[in-house]
Amino acid sequence: METVLNFLKQTGFVLIGDDPRVLIMMLISFVLMYLAIKKQFEPLLLLPISFGMLLTNLPGANLYHTEFFANGTIAWESWHDFGLIDILYLGVKLGIYPSLIFMGVGAMTDFGPLIANPKSLLLGAAAQLGIFITYIGASSLLGFAPNEAASIGIIGGADGPTAIYVTTKLAPDLLGPIAVAAYSYMALVPVIQPPIMNALTTKKERQISMKQLRPVSKVEKIVFPIVVTIFVSLLVPAAAPLVGMLMLGNLMKESGVTERLTKTASNELMNIVTIFLGVSVGATATAEVFLSWRTIGIIVMGVVAFGFGTAGGVLLAKFMNLFLKEKINPLIGSAGVSAVPMAARVSNVQGQKAKPGNFLLMHAMGPNVAGVIGSAIAAGVLMALFG
């Protein structure tokens, strides 16, 4: 009987009584699973994140230990007590997974529209406005520490791997809420952006047609990732891991001589890393961290970040039109947030609603891919300032 009682005391059903909040966290994980499966909100990452959240909140499972990663360090001396997700989380903590995902993104990205229309680089930069506005709001209005405010602000870049990378460096305790907010809002881009775009533009502006982009040579596409890597790495050294891997993937694609590597980087490797990244990031969403007013603040500021990012690109396009002979449709400015290619598709849809047959997709892809570079540079700046 004593043996049976000892066994029962070690079951998760009994351990729930030590911290009933885990039931709330399990319920939240179910909601996120529903959004990923039924509503298809970024399912490739939200589903692993939600399941990782479920695993970490199962009492007694001991898959992830927050104490091993406290204060921004790794308790290597306790390696023999590491759980499964502790080991997987090392790839997040050391910045391996986000960099590898950037390589896969680069292998799937065509920078041709950006090269053909360099002005779109400015629109991608303007869309990073949401990052810095949110940083100011989170630090001055909500009382977050500068490093935490910087991690919250990066949500405005609409780039999940970048948000994860910055947060692991600056505020690892907030990784769970920030990752959930970032990927949830990325899925809501078609809902969040159109009202802002329509409010800031007139119907006449939304009807602007743009000329077809010039063809981009293979030499230009090969030289571009090399030049960007050198320039950005010298300008913001902290951004080198993300930008370097992004451009490596793109160089492999455009060179035409590494088809097998390009295929692996953009498919098999990226899929494997996505699973590991999602599960380990979700595991950081413990009840102690997630169930707090700070999490609500992060979710609210995430919307602010997306809103100002969208507005920044649109408003700069309107300002540029004051000086340009060939006008830019301001709708493509909203694609400067780096949710590729979703934000570009939203710009195209809104353009066709204003003027059927007005195809803006390729024009919007310029600011869209510029936003990927811009968010990585912004991440480097924030890490240099607060790291």
N, C-alpha and C positions, 0 to 999 in steps of 0.2 A: 504493500500500500504506500509506503514511504517513497519507493522508487516511482510509482505512478504519480504521486503528488509533486515530486521534483520535476518530472517530465512536464506536467501540466503548467507548473510555474514558469517554465522556459518557453512555452508556446507564445506566439504573437498575440493570441486572443487575450491572454492574461496581461501581457506587456502593454496592450493598448491603454489599460488603466493608468499607466505611469504618465502618459501624455495623450489624452483624448484628441488633441489637435490634429493628430495624424489622420483621423477620420475625415476631417475637413480637407486636408491636403489630398487625400485619396479621391474625395469627391471632385475637387478641382481638376485632378488629373483625368477623371472620367469626362468632365466637361470639355477639356482640351482634346481628348481623343474623339469626342463627338464632333467637334469643330473640324478636326483634321479629316475624319472619315466621311461624315455626312455633308459638311459644308465645304470641304476641300480647302481649308485655310492652310496654305503652305504645308501640305501633308508630309512631304519628304523629310521635313525637319520637325514639324510640330508633333507628329505621331511618336517618333523616338524620344523627343523631349518629354512629352506627357507620360510615356511609359517609364522613362528614367525617374520622373517625379514620383510615380507610383512605387517603384522599387525602393527608392531611398527612404520612403515613409512607411515601409513595412516593418513593424517593430521586430527586433531580433534578427533581421536578415544580415545586418552588418556588412552591407555591400559598399557603403561609402561612409567615411569618417571625416567630418568637418574639421576635427581637431588636428588631423594630419596636415592640413593646409592653412592653418590659422596664421594670421599676421603676414600673409603674403609669402610664407616659406613652405618648404616641403620637409616633413619629418622622415628623412631617409633612414634614420636609425630604427624606425618602426616598420620597415619594409616587410618584415615577416608577418605583420598583422594586417597588411593591406587587403582590402576586399577587392572583388572583381572591378567595381566601378572606380575604386581608388586608382587602380592601375590604368584603366582607360582614361581617367581624368588627367593623368600626367601629360597626355597629348594636348589637352586644352591648356593646362597650366604652363607648359613649356612653349606654347605658341605654334605647335606643329600642325594641328588640324586646320586652323583658319588659313595658314599659309598654303597648305596642300589644296584646300578648296579654291583658293585664289588661282592656283595653277590650273585647276580644272576649268574655272570660269574663263581664264585667258585662252585656253585651248578651244573654247566654244564661242569666243567673241570676235566679231569683225569690227576692227577699228577704222574701216574704210570710210564710213560716213563722217567720222570725226576728222580724218585726214583731209577729206574732200571739202569740209567746211570748218576750218579751224576756229571760227567765231563761236561755234557750239561749245568749245572748251570753256569759254567765259560763262555760258549758261550752266554748265555742270558745276563750275566753281560757285556761282551765285546760289545754287540750290543747297549749298552747304551752310547757308545762313541759319537754317533751323538748328544746326548743331550748336552754334555759338550763342544764339538767342536763348536756347534751352539751358545752356550752361549758366548763363546769367540768372535766369529765372529760378533754376534749381538751387543755386547757391545763395542768392539774395532773398528770395521769397520763401523757399521751403527749408532753408537752413542746412542743406547738404554740404558736406566738406568739399573743397575744390576738386579733389580727385574723384569723388563720387558724382559730383555735378557734371564733370567731363565725361564720365562713363554713361550717364543718363543722356547727355546731349548727343552722343554719337548715334543714338537711335534714329535721329533725324537724317542720317546718311542713307537710311533704308537699305542697309547692307548688314545682314546678320552676322557673317563671319568677322567683319570689322568690329561690330559691336562686342562680340565675344572676345576678340583679341584685345581690345582696349580695356575691357572690364577685367579680364584676368590679370592685366598688368597694373591697373589703377585701383580697382575696387572689387576684388574677387568675391567678397561677401554678398555682393548684389548681383552676381552673375545669373542666378535663376530668374528673378523678376525681370531683369533687363532683357534676357534672351527671349522669354515668353512675350514681353511687350513688343520687342523688335519684330519677331516673326509674325505675331498676330496682326500688327499694323501693316506689315508688308503685304499680307493677304488682303487687307482692307484698302489698299491703294485705289482700286476702282470706285470705292465708296467715298473715301476721304477727299480725293483730289478734285473731281468734277465741280462740286459746289464752289470751291476756292477759285478754280480756273474761270468759271463763268462769272463770278462776282468781280474779278479783277480785269475782265476784258469786255469789250463791246462786241456785238454781233458782227460788225464790220471787220474788226480785228480777227475774230475767229474764222472769217471767210477768206483770209489772205491765202493766196496760192503761192507756192514756192517752186522755183525752177528745179529741174532734175539735176541731181548732183553729178559732178564730173567723174569719169572713171579714174580709179586709183591704181597705179602700177604696182607690180609685185615688189619692185625694189623699194618703193615707199613703205609698203606694208612690212618689209623685213627690217628696214632701218628704224622705223618708228619705235618698236619695243626696246631696241638697244639704246636709242637716244633718250627715251623717257626714263629708262632705268638709271642711266648715268645722271641725268639732270635732277630727277626727284631724289635719288639717294644722296647726292651731294647737297641738295637744298635742305632736305629733312631726313637725315640718316635713320631716324627711328622708323620711318615708313619703308625702309629698304626691304624687310622680309615680305611684306604684303605686295608692294609694287614689283619687287624683283620676281616673285613667283608668278604673279599675274602676267608679267611680260615674258617670262620664260615659256609659260603655256602658250601664249599668243605667237611667240617666235617659232615654236615647234610646229604650230598650225600653219603659219604663213610660209615657212621655209619649204614645205612640200617634200622634205626628205626624211621626216620622222613620223610617218603615218601611224605606225604601231604605237609609238609613245604618245602621240596626240590622242589616239583612240583610248588608250589606257587612262591617261590623265583626265579625260572628259567623261569617261564612263565608269569602268570598273573601280579605279582608285578613288574617284570622287564619291561613288556610291558607298564604298566601304568606310571612308572617312566620315561621310555624312551620318552613318549609323552610329559610329563611335562618338562623334561630336554631340549628336542629339541626346543620346542616352546619358552621357557623362555630364552634359550641361543641365539636363533635367534633374539629375541627382543632386545638384546643388540647391534645389528649391525645397529646403527643409521647412518644417512648420515654424521654427524659430525665426527664420529670415523672411519667409513669404507672408506670413500672417501678421502684418504690421502696417501702420499708417504710412511708413516709408514706401511700401509696395504700391499703395494707392497713389502716392505722389509720383512715383515712377511712371505708372500707367497714364496719369493725367499729362505729365510732361512729355510723354511719348507722342501724344496727339499734337501737342504744341509744336514739337520738333518737326513732325511731318507737315503740319500746316505752314509753318514759316519756310520750310525747305521748298515746298511747292510754290509759295508766294514769291520767294526770292528769285527763282528762275523765270517766272512769268513777268515780274516787274522789271528785271534787267532786260528782257527781250523788248518790252515796251519802250524802255529808255533807249536802247540801241536803235530802235526804229526812228527816233528823232534825228538820227544822223545818217542812216543808211538809205541809199537809193532803192536797192532791192530789199523790200521789207521782209521781216521775219514774222511768221505766225507766232504770236506769244504763247500759244498752246504748247509748243515744243519745249518751252522753258521749264514747264512742270516736269518734264522727263529727266531733268538734271538730277533728281534723286535716283540713286543707283539700283532701283528695283528693276533689273534687266530680265526680260524685255517688257515687263508688265506696264511700267510707267509710259514707255513709248507707245504701247498699244492704246492706253487711255487717251493720250494726246491725239492719236489717229482717229479714235472713235468720236471724240468731241469735235474734231475738225470736220468729220463727215456729217455729223449732226447739223452743224452750222451751214455746210455746203456739200451736198452729196457729190461724190467723185473727187473730193479734195483729199488726196492721199498724202499724209504727213509722216507715215511710219519711218521711212528711211531718214528723213530729216530729223525726226525725234530721236533716232538711234544715236545720232552724234552727241547731243547732250547726255543721253542715257549712259553711254559707255564712258563719257567724260566724267560723269558722276561717280563711277567706280574708282577712277583714278583720284578724283577730288576727295572722296570719303577716306581713301587710304592716306592721302596727304594730310587731311584734317586729323586723322587718327595719330599720325606721326607728330604733328604739332602739339596735340594734347598730351601725348606721352612725354614729349620733350619738356613741356611746361610743368607737368604734375607728376611725372614718373619718379 
